[in-house]
């Protein structure tokens, strides 16, 4: 799928064409404020809209623009907060890394919203959000889209290929290895994303620190699941087949009372390739909680 075809399809799907144009421009913009996390790490944050707060947490090959195609749609009814996770974009980093630090970053953004927010998180961001919920980060509700909880299914060869590509400076090869070989994104989707300048920059930023996030996924102890006392929606793409994402029978392990929604004809990136459907599904759930 070429970029032009992708844009045309977005316009056909979009209920608000003017808003889509603004959303496309938003993808290249950074934060409009900062939040300080544990140890003084500064996070770049963007806030849009008014109402009950909603925090969006991006995945490994993403940044603050990850949800730009749904951000304004949700900001019609919510105060939407997005941020560059540590180590990418305009956010700071630390010499040490851990999933605990990612959780503290989320906790800092949540605190900045002023009240327990809804949290919507994608991929590794969903791992951060799940751990945050288990560690007491206050949330009004939690939506997770294909959190990679099955770290033991990651095969050795793609990991080795990823490491070699990064060490040799072949960043675009690393993006393809991470996207196709590990995340289960189609080659066509990766190729389309790499042709969009702000998305390409985000992918290149993210893949440079993806190794530590993969290590965190592989080492993560999920024995403290399930999540309790937080309304939850678990999203999955109809076409997603990567074993790293939750299997149907694992839903109860994550949260026994969770709602489950399948995004028709989508894989791991419905918020990019079907933003209208993704936004409508999320909003329907949020509006009830």
C-alpha positions, 0 to 999 in steps of 0.5 A: 500500500502506497502512502497516497492510497493510504491517505485516500483510504483514511479520507474515505473512512473519516467521519470528519475530513477537516479533523483528519487533516489536522490529525495528519499534521499533528503526527509531526508535532511534539509536546506542549508541556513537560512532566518530571518523573522519578529521578528528574527524567523529563517527559515530553507531553501533549494535552488536547481537549477538555473533560475527563482525562485520558492518557494514551501510552504508545508501543515500542516503535512509536512516540508521541505521535503514535495516536495522532490519527485518533487523538483529536477524535477522542479530544472532542469529549476527553482531555487527551494526554500523550507522551514520548516514553523515555528514550525517544523523541523529546523525552529524557532517559537514564543510564539505567532502564527498567519496567519499573521506571516506565511505570513511574513515568506513567504514574507521573503523567497520570498525576499531572492530569489531576484525577484518575484518568482513563488509560488506553495503551498499545503493545509494549505501552500496554505492558507498562499500563498493566504493570502500572495498574497492578502497582497501584497507578490510579486509573478510571478504566484501562484499555489494552491493545495486544500487550506482548505478555508471552515473552517466552515465544520470541524466537532467537533468530529475529532477536539476533538479527535485530541486535546485529542490524542496530550494531551495524547502523542498519536502522531501517533493517532493524525496524523491519526485523522488529516490525515483521519478525517480532511484532507480527506487522505485515511488510506492506504496513511497515513499508507504508509507515516508513514512507511517512517522514514523522512516522519514519523518525518515530520508528527509527527512534524507537527501534534503537531502544527496542532491545531493552523493552524486549528484555523487559517483556521476556523477564516480566513476571505476570504472577500478580495478574489478574487486574482487579477493580478497574474496568478493562477492555482488551483489544485485538486485531482480527488478523493478528497471529503473532504468538507474543500477544494474548491468546483467547484463553488468556483473557481471564488471566489478565482480567476475568471481567474484561470486555473483549473487542476484535477489530475487523480486518486489522492487525497490530496497528488499527489506530493507524490503519483504521483510526475511525473504527479504533476510535469509535470502539474505544470511545464507546467503552470509555463513555460507559465508564 
